[in-house]
Amino acid sequence: MTGGGGGMDEDAREQALLTALTTEHFVLQTSRSATIAESVGRATVFLSTLSAALIGLGFVSSGSHLLRPYLGAVLPTLIVTGLLTFARLAQNMVENSLDLQRIQQIRAYYHRRLVRDEDFFADAVSGGSGPQEAWAAVGARPGRRHLLLTAAALVGVVTALLLGLGVTLLVGLGGMSAGPAIALGVVVALAAFAAAIAYLDRISVSLNR
């Protein structure tokens, strides 16, 4: 310790910073694990709810007087659940990306200050510090096609199909014939899925800024 101001000498400051970064590294990795676990859990709950609804549909399909009330209750529930799940999975995707970038920054510090000419953590300084480089370090190549492989996109496409089905049934009840009703449902489903991917792309682009 230095005498006058009670401050830390350079070695003590370096050791304190290294301890703080090591702790932060552990916290960020724990956060990534928790985020991934939550994403898997939420997607599983949604798909399990959908599966249970389809099983229930099989039981009521034999009675035409039960089918409409059942679909009227279940479809909105599934759509709302899907939208909420999609929104949270999109948030998890952002949180996971930010945690990974911060981990890469810490690993870059390890390389520059501790190992220097060694190969340890060299991948953290070989490129830039943005999300593209951070994901490349774990073998991913983020982009529009990569978004289709996310859990958010999976829930998004299922929810889009449910929206299309709901529109088809609704206009069918309104008197529209089967062909146009199905065509309208397909258009709505495609538009909803395109909107979901566009939203994921927008928040992904915002991470690059």
C-alpha positions in Angstrom: 0.0 0.0 0.0 1.2 3.6 -0.6 1.6 5.8 2.3 0.1 9.3 1.6 -3.4 8.8 0.2 -4.1 5.3 1.3 -4.4 4.2 -2.3 -3.3 0.8 -3.8 0.0 0.3 -5.5 0.1 -1.0 -9.0 0.5 -4.7 -8.2 -2.4 -4.6 -5.7 -4.6 -2.8 -8.2 -3.8 -5.3 -10.9 -4.6 -8.2 -8.5 -7.9 -6.6 -7.4 -8.9 -6.0 -11.0 -8.0 -9.6 -12.0 -10.1 -10.9 -9.1 -13.0 -8.7 -10.1 -12.8 -9.8 -13.7 -12.6 -13.4 -12.8 -15.7 -13.0 -10.6 -17.5 -11.2 -13.4 -16.5 -13.9 -15.9 -18.1 -16.5 -13.7 -21.3 -14.4 -13.2 -21.7 -13.8 -16.9 -21.2 -17.5 -17.7 -23.8 -18.4 -15.0 -26.1 -15.8 -16.5 -25.7 -17.3 -20.0 -26.5 -20.8 -18.6 -29.6 -19.5 -16.8 -30.8 -17.6 -19.9 -30.4 -20.7 -22.1 -32.2 -22.9 -19.5 -35.1 -20.4 -19.3 -35.4 -20.3 -23.1 -35.6 -24.1 -23.2 -38.0 -24.2 -20.4 -40.4 -21.6 -21.8 -40.3 -23.2 -25.3 -41.0 -26.6 -23.7 -44.0 -25.2 -21.7 -45.5 -23.6 -24.8 -45.1 -26.7 -27.0 -46.4 -28.9 -24.2 -49.5 -26.7 -23.9 -49.9 -27.0 -27.7 -49.6 -30.7 -27.5 -52.2 -31.0 -24.7 -54.5 -28.8 -26.7 -54.2 -31.1 -29.8 -54.9 -34.1 -27.6 -58.0 -32.4 -26.2 -59.1 -31.5 -29.8 -59.0 -35.2 -30.6 -61.4 -35.9 -27.7 -63.9 -33.2 -28.6 -63.8 -33.7 -32.4 -66.4 -36.4 -32.3 -69.0 -34.0 -31.0 -69.6 -31.1 -33.3 -71.4 -29.1 -30.6 -68.2 -29.1 -28.5 -65.7 -28.3 -31.2 -66.4 -24.7 -31.7 -66.5 -23.7 -28.0 -63.3 -25.7 -27.5 -61.5 -24.0 -30.4 -62.9 -20.6 -29.3 -61.3 -21.1 -25.9 -58.1 -22.8 -26.7 -56.9 -21.0 -29.9 -56.8 -17.5 -28.3 -55.0 -19.0 -25.2 -52.4 -20.6 -27.4 -51.9 -17.5 -29.5 -51.4 -15.2 -26.5 -49.1 -17.8 -24.8 -47.1 -18.0 -28.0 -46.7 -14.3 -28.4 -45.6 -13.8 -24.8 -43.2 -16.7 -25.1 -41.8 -15.3 -28.3 -41.3 -11.9 -26.7 -39.4 -13.4 -23.8 -37.3 -15.7 -26.0 -36.3 -12.6 -28.0 -35.2 -10.9 -24.8 -33.2 -13.9 -23.8 -31.5 -13.9 -27.2 -30.4 -10.3 -26.6 -29.2 -11.0 -23.0 -27.3 -14.0 -24.1 -25.5 -12.1 -26.9 -24.6 -9.2 -24.5 -23.2 -11.7 -21.9 -21.1 -13.4 -24.6 -19.7 -10.1 -25.8 -18.7 -9.1 -22.2 -17.1 -12.5 -21.7 -15.1 -12.0 -24.8 -13.9 -8.6 -23.6 -12.7 -10.2 -20.4 -10.9 -12.9 -22.2 -9.3 -10.3 -24.4 -8.0 -8.6 -21.3 -6.6 -12.0 -20.0 -4.7 -12.3 -23.3 -3.3 -8.8 -23.5 -2.2 -8.4 -19.8 -1.4 -12.0 -18.7 -0.5 -14.4 -21.5 0.5 -12.0 -24.3 2.6 -14.1 -26.7 0.9 -17.4 -25.8 -2.1 -18.8 -27.7 -4.5 -18.8 -24.7 -7.5 -16.6 -25.3 -6.0 -15.5 -28.6 -9.4 -15.9 -30.4 -10.8 -13.0 -28.2 -8.4 -10.5 -29.9 -8.1 -12.0 -33.4 -11.2 -10.1 -34.6 -13.3 -7.2 -33.4 -15.3 -6.8 -30.2 -18.8 -6.9 -31.7 -21.5 -9.6 -31.5 -20.4 -11.2 -34.9 -16.9 -11.9 -33.5 -18.2 -13.0 -30.1 -20.6 -15.6 -31.7 -17.9 -16.7 -34.1 -15.8 -17.6 -31.1 -18.4 -20.3 -30.2 -18.8 -21.6 -33.7 -21.8 -19.6 -34.8 -22.3 -17.2 -37.7 -25.1 -14.9 -36.8 -27.2 -13.5 -39.6 -30.7 -13.7 -41.0 -30.5 -17.4 -41.7 -29.1 -18.0 -38.2 -32.2 -16.4 -36.7 -34.3 -19.2 -38.2 -32.4 -21.6 -35.9 -33.3 -19.8 -32.7 -35.9 -20.9 -30.1 -37.7 -17.6 -30.6 -38.1 -18.3 -34.4 -39.4 -21.8 -33.5 -42.1 -20.4 -31.3 -42.7 -17.6 -33.8 -43.5 -20.0 -36.6 -45.9 -22.1 -34.5 -47.7 -19.0 -33.3 -47.9 -17.7 -36.8 -49.6 -21.0 -37.9 -52.0 -20.7 -35.0 -52.9 -17.1 -36.1 -53.5 -18.3 -39.6 -55.7 -21.1 -38.4 -57.6 -18.7 -36.2 -58.3 -16.4 -39.1 -59.3 -19.3 -41.3 -61.8 -20.5 -38.8 -63.1 -17.0 -38.1 -63.8 -16.1 -41.7 -65.2 -19.6 -42.3 -67.7 -19.0 -39.5 -68.5 -15.7 -41.2 -69.7 -17.5 -44.4 -66.5 -17.5 -46.5 -66.0 -20.7 -48.5 -63.2 -23.1 -47.6 -60.8 -22.3 -50.4 -60.6 -18.5 -49.9 -60.6 -18.9 -46.1 -57.6 -21.3 -46.2 -55.8 -19.0 -48.6 -56.4 -16.0 -46.3 -55.2 -18.0 -43.4 -52.0 -18.9 -45.2 -51.3 -15.3 -46.1 -51.9 -14.3 -42.4 -49.6 -17.0 -41.2 -46.8 -16.0 -43.6 -47.2 -12.4 -42.8 -47.0 -13.1 -39.0 -43.9 -15.2 -39.4 -42.2 -12.6 -41.6 -43.0 -10.0 -38.9 -41.5 -12.2 -36.2 -38.3 -12.7 -38.2 -38.1 -9.0 -39.0 -38.4 -8.2 -35.3 -35.6 -10.6 -34.4 -33.5 -9.2 -37.2 -34.1 -5.6 -35.9 -33.1 -6.4 -32.3 -30.0 -8.3 -33.7 -29.0 -5.3 -35.8 -29.4 -3.0 -32.8 -26.7 -5.1 -31.0 -24.2 -4.2 -33.6 -24.5 -0.5 -32.9 
